[in-house]
Amino acid sequence: RAIASDSMKLSSQTRANGARPRAKEPTYRLAFRPAALNAGRSITAPGTQRGACIITNVLAERPAPQLQPSTPQGGDPWADEKWSKLKWTVYRGTAYDLTPYIARHPGGSWLINLAIGRDCTALFESYHLRPKIAISHLKRLPVLADFPIDAVPRSPAPNDSEFYNTVRERVRSEVFKGEDAKGAHRSGSEGAALAVISYSVLAYVLYALDTNVFTGVLLGLAGAWIGLTIQHCGNHGAMSTKPWVNNLMGLTDDLTGGSSLMWRYHHQVSHHIHCNDDAFDEDVMNATPFLRFDPRQPKFDYHKWQHLYMWAIFPFLNLIFQFGDLKGLVENKTVGATLYGASPLEKATVVLGKLAHYSLLWVIPIMLHGGAATCTGAVAYMLTHSIVLAATFAVSHNVPEAKPMDPGQTQDSLYKQGTLERDWGIQQVLTSANWGGVIGNFFTGGLNLQIEHHLFPAISFMHYPAISKIVRDEAQKRGVLYNEYDTLWEILGRFQLYMREVGSAPFVEMSKRDMSPAMMARL
């Protein structure tokens, strides 16, 4: 009975990883007998030899499961016209129609579009410093009666975290002193933006005037600096109080070869909400099977060498992202999230951005200097851009302390607690790692202070050094592990060590207690 009652969640949770049912077709559930669980058998990750053997044994010993049509009460919210024609979202068990509010959203339509077609609780609560005010606006929206709430995968709830609520109130009173009501939390990075844009324009002028390896490297550093700072902060809506400024800053990602649209869904919907969750965090699974970032992923023999060959893969990160962007546009999803709310204009930026990127990097230099010089310069750009981004992004969540390999708080959180059982605020602290200080903050757009960024993605990165003192203090009061390193080189060493260890670590099955979302997504 417990499995049958959770069958709806099984179907809906798969949508969190991008699977969307076809219109006008019933969803299905597997009718397993409870005895199958009591027999002590388990199904491991698909694609592993051990998992395949176990699945074979189960099928051989048990009757084939019967497929039983299962229609959500109230209809299918993604397929039925009654709901699919609306721009709906779910917040804490209530469905709302966002349609009348999208154009008036203070953060801009591109941000609120992320909430369409899913439970937006974690997105909503992690982006608003004044929750009571934000909720009062939300509750003015039309409520959708008879909406099939149970069909929508539930989101974590940051405001249920006593730790997060305490830190947020201290940040408001001690860092912003109440000025967050006037947008102080989204101000302060204007000087950094000017520095990034100025250097990037200068680097491109030099590249266009004389395309070679050296100017390609300079331009690659500019592309990486853009990716770490203004596009990242802009797509989070944290560069300015003006949505159009944030949109423009976010679109610089497209100029460097990325996609601002895909970034918002991959990074904000998947990674930020479910940090280091093996089923829902795209950053954990998007390198599979080439790299193994987590012991909960399938293991192959070549992974024992990944700490060496990964440095041969990282230089091609730019091309890998571009392929993923186009694939995501065709499939209407990234690895970790479906583009339910993406507007036609947002989707157009994927193609237009690629055209602009290749025009700047290849077409104009070829017209000015020929193909040979352009090839050397463009390749130098790609390699430099990719290596810098990989070295600074990968270390943030892939060190032993932030992963569940060793016994401790992080393992307890990710192994012993389901996605909805965890304290969201503490999970962000445990699964992230900081390095450096103010200087690193300036050059990485706050990504070196990853803990603070994950707790407050909608705050300008220039405030993270001050916020880090509060977060560290509250974590220490509660005995929560606060991961920090003095330098980038130190955390890179830990990252290298972790990749070697996890490459040889045995596969670890996820706990099936309470039919965790991770297990349901795999099934």
N, C-alpha and C positions, 0 to 999 in steps of 0.2 A: 504493500500500500504506500509505503514511503517513497519507493522508486516511482510508482505510478503518479503520485501527486507532484513529483518533481519533474515529470517528463516535459511539462511546458517550459520549465526553466532550461532544460537541456536544449530544447529547440531554440529558445530565444538567446541563450548565452552564445551560441555559435555565431549569431549576428554580430556580437561584440568583436569577433575576429574577422569580420568582413563577409560572412555568408549571409545572403539575403534570399528569402524564399521567392519563388516565382509567383506572379500574380495568378489568382484564381486556382491555385493548387493547394490541397490540404497539407498541413505539416504532419509529421509522423513521429511516433515514439516507439522505442524498443520495450517490449513487455518481458523483461527478465523476471525470473522467479527469485524471491528473496534467498532461497537456498543457494543460489549461485554465489552470493556474497559470503554466506556463512561457510562455504567450502574452503575459504582461505585463498582463493585464486585472485589474481590481479592482472590487469591489462596494462602493459607498459607503453611507452611512447611508440607511436606508429613508425615503422621503418626500422626498428631494432630487431635483431635476430631473436632475442629473448622474448620480446613482445609477440613476434609472429608465432613462435612455438606455443606460447600460452594461449593465444587466440585460437590456434588450431586445436589445441587440447579441449578448450571450452566448447568449441563448435562440435567436436567429435563426441563429447560426453553428454551434451545437452541438446534438447530439441531445438531446431532453428527458431529464433525469436519471431513472433508474429508482429507484422506492422499494423498498427492500429491508427486510423485517422484521428487526429486531435485538432479541433478548431477552438481557438481561444474564445472565451466568453466575451461577446462584444465584437468579435471579428479579428482579423489580422491587421494590426496597425500599419504595416508596411505595404500590404497588398490590397486590402479592401478600399474601394474608392471613398467610402465614407470618411476614412481617416487619412488615407494617403494624399488626398488633395489639400489637406491642412498642413500647416507648418507647426506640428505639435512637439511638445517636449514634456518630460515628466520630472517633477521635483518633489521629493519626499512623499511619493505615493499618490500624487495628484497630477492629472494631465491638464496642460494649459495650451491654448492656441496662441502662438507667438505672432501670428500674422499682423495684427494691428499695431504691434510694438516695434517690429524690426527696423523700420525706417527711422524711428525716434530713439533707438537705443543709444545712450550716451557714449558707449564704447565703439559704436559703428556696427554696421550690419554684418561685416565679415566675421566679427567675433561671435555675435549672437547666433550666426548660422551654424556654428559648431554644436549648438544645443539641439538643433532640429533632428527629430527622429530617434532620440535616445534619452536616457535618464541623465539630466544635466546637473544633478545635485553636487557632485564634486567640482565640476567646472564652475558652477555658480558660487559656491561657498569659498573656493580658493581664490576667486578673483575680486571679491568685494570685502573691503576693510570694514565697512559699516553694515553688518549683516541685517540688522533690524530695518534699516532704511531700504536696503535692496529688496528684502522680502516683502515689505509693504508695497513696493511697486509691482512686484511679481504677482501678488494676490489681487491686483486690479485687473489682471488679464482674464479672458473668458475661460471658465473651467469646462472641460469636456466630460459631460456625463456619460456613463456607460462605456467609458474607454477601457480597453483590455489592459489594465495596468500590469497584470501578472505576466503578460507576454513580453514585457520590456525588461531586459537585464538590469538589475538594480545596481546603482552606483554607490561607491563609498560615500560617507558623509563626514567631511572635515569638521563641521561644527559640533559633532558628537565627541570630539577630542578635547578633553580638559586642558591638555598641554597646548594644543593649537590655539584655543580660545584665550588662554592666559598670555601666550606670546604675542598674539595679535593685539590685545588690549594694551600691553606694555609698549609695543611698537607705535601704536597710535598716540599714546600719551607721552612717551619719552623721546621718540624720534621725530614725529610730526607735530606733536603738541596740539592736536586737534585741527591742524591745517589740512589734513587729508580730505576734509569736506570741500576744500577749494582746489583739490587736485595736486597737493604738494607731493604725494607719493609717485606721481607720474611726471614730475619735474626734476631738474637737476642734471640731466644728461646732455644738455644742449652743447656744452663745450666739447664733450667726448664725441658727439655726433659730428661737430664741425671738424674735429681733428681727423676722424675716420674718412669723411667725405673729401676733405682737402688732400690728404695723402693719396686716396684712391684716384682722384682726378689727375693729380700730378703723375702718378704711376702709369696711368693709361696714356697720357700725353707722351711720355717718354717711350712707351711701348709702340705707339702709333708712329712716332718720328723715327725710331730705330728699333725695329723688331729683332730681338736676339735673345740668347739664353738669359743674360743678365736682366734685361728689362722684363722678360717673362717671369723671372723669379720675383722681381719687385711687384709686378702685377699680381702674382699668385699670393704674395703676402697681403696685398690689398684685399683680394677676394676673401681670404681667410679672416681678415680683420672685420670685414663687412659681415661675414657669416657668423662670427662670434658675438658681434655687438649690435649694430643698428638693425639688421634684418631680424635677428633673434628677439631683441627687445621690442621692435616695432610690431612683429607678428603676435607678441603677447599683449599688445596694446599698452605698453609701458614706456614708450619713448616720449610721449606728449599727452596732454589733455585733449588734443584735437585729433579725432579719428583719421582725418585725411592725412595728417602727418605720419601717424602710425602705419597707415596703408602704404604710403610712399616708401617709408623706411623698410617695410616688410617686402615690398616689391624689388628691393635691391638684391634679394636672394635670387630672383629670376635672372638678373643681369650677370650674376657670378656663375650661373649654370644650374642652379637649383630650382625649386618651385615653392613659392610662398604658400600656395594652396595645400600642396601635399605636406609641407612642413607643419602647417597648423593642425592637420588631422593626425599625422603620425606623431608629432611631438606633444601637442597639447591634449588631444583626446586619449591617445594611447599611453604614451610614456609618462606624462606628468601625473596622471590619475592613478596609474598602476605601476609605480616604479619598482622594477626588478621582479614583477610578477611574471612567471614564465609563460603564462597563457595570454596575457593581455598587453604586456609591455613590448611594443614593437622593437625597441632597442635591444631586447634580449634575444629575439628570434630572427631578426632580419638578415643576419649573416649566416644562418644555417643553410647548408651543411658545411660551408667552408671554414667557419670559425665557430667554436663552441664557447659561449660566454657563461654557461650555467650548467651545473651538474644535472639539472633536470631535463637537459636536452639530450637527444641521441648522441651516442659516442661512436666514433669511427677511429680506426687505427692511426690514421694520419694526424689526428688531433694532438697526439703527443709531441708533434713538432710545430704546433701552431704558434708558439711563442717566438719562433724563428721566421717562419714563412709569412706571418701576418704583416711583417714590414715590407714584403713584396706585394701584398694585396692593397695595403693602405694608399699607395700612390695613385691607385685607380679609383679611389672613392668617388671622385667627381663624376666619372663616367658611369659608375654603378648607380649613383643617385639619379642621373639623367635617365637611364634605362628604366629605373623604378618609377620615376615620375610619369613617363609616357605609358608604361604598363598600368599604373594606377588610374590614369585618365581614361583609358580604354575600359578597364574593369570597374571603374567608379568606386575604388577602394584602395587604401594602402594595406600593408600587411596587417596592421593592427586596428584599423577603423574604416568603416564605410562612409563615403562622402554624401551622407543623406541630405545635408543642407547646402551643399555647394551650389552657388548660382551659376547661370551660363557665363556671366562675366568672369567669375572666379576661374571657371574651367578654361576660358579663353586665355587667361594669363599664362597657363602652362605652355601653350603653343607659341603665343606671342613672345613670352619670355625667352624661350629657346631660340627663336629667330633673332631676337635682339642680342642674346649672348654670342651666338655664332657669327653674327655680323660684326660685332665689336672685336671678337677674338681672332677670327679667320678672314672674313670677306674684306674688310677695310685694309688690314695689313697686306693681304695678297695683292690688292690693287696698287698698293704703294711700294711694296718691297719684293714681291714675288713669292712663290710657293715654298722654296727651301728655307728662307729666313723665317717665314711665318710658321712653318712646321716646328722649327727649333724653339721659337718663342712660345708658341701655344702649348707645346708639350711641357716646357719648363713651367708655365703657368699651372697646368693641370697637376703636375707632380707636387709642386710647392703648396698649392692650395689644399690638395688632398691630405698630404702628410701633416700639415699644421692642424687642420681640423680633426684628423683622426687622433693625433697625439693629445689634443686638449679635450675632446669630447669623450673619448673612450675611458679615460682614467676616472671620470667623475663617479661612476657606479660599478666599476670593475676592479676592485681591490678586495683582498680577503675579508676585511672588516665589514664591507657593504654587501657581501654575498653570503649565502647560507651553507657554505661548505663546512665550516668549523662550528662546533657547539658554541652557543652564546645567544645573545638577544636577537641578532638578525636571523639566525636559523630558526629560533622559536617563532618569530613573527611570520616568516615565509613558509615554514614547514608545518607548524602546529596550529596555525590560525587560518581560517578561510578568508577570502578577499573581503567579505563584508564584516568579519569579526575583528579585523585589525584596527588599531588606533591609527587613523590616517596620518595624523601629524607626526607621530613617533615613527611610523614607517618611512616617511620622507627623510627623517634624520638618520635612521639606521642604514638605509640603502644608498646614501649619498656620502661624498667625501670632499672636503675642502683642501685647498693648498694656497700658499702665498697670502698676500694681504692687499693693500690698497693699489700697489702698482700692478699686480696681476689682475685685479678687478678692472682696472682701466683698460688693459689690453685684451681682456677676454670677455668684456661685457658682463662681468659678474659670474661667469661660469666657473671660475676658480672657487667661488663661494657657493657651491652647488646646493648645499643644505638650505641656505636662505632663499636661493632662487626657487627651489621646489616648494617651499612653504609659501612664498609670496611672488608668484610669477608676474603679477600685474603691477609690481613696484619697480621703479627705475633702479637699475643695477648700481647706480652711484650711492644708494642708501644701504647697500648690503653690508659694508664694513661695520656700520653702526648697529645694524640689526643683528649681526653675528654675535655681538657681545650679549645681547638679550637671550638669543636662542641657546648659546652655550651655557649661560647661567641657569636657565630653566631646565635644560637637559641634565646638568650636573646635580641640581636639586632632586631630581627624580631618579638619578642613577642610570640615565639613558646614555648609551655610547654615542659620543660626538667625534666623528672621524675627521682629523685634520692633519695636514703635513706642512712642513715649513716651505718647501720649494716644489716646483714642477718636476725637477729631476728626481726628487725623493718619491713622489707619488708615481712617476713613470716606472721607477724600479719596482715598486709594489705591484703595479699593473703587469709588468713583465713576469714577475714571480707568480701572480695569480693565473695568468694565461697558461703558464707551464703546468701548474698544479691542476687546474680544471681540465686541461687537455687529457690528463691521464686518470682523472678521478672517475670512479664507477658511476654508472647511471643511477640516479635516485628517483624513485617513484614519488609522485605527489600523494599526500594523504587524501583518502577518500571520505574522511569524516564529513558528515553533513552534505555530501555530494557537492564538493567545492566547485566553484565556477571553472577553475583550471581543469579539473577532471572532466567536467561536463563538456567543455569545449573540445577536449581531446577525443572524447567518445563520439 
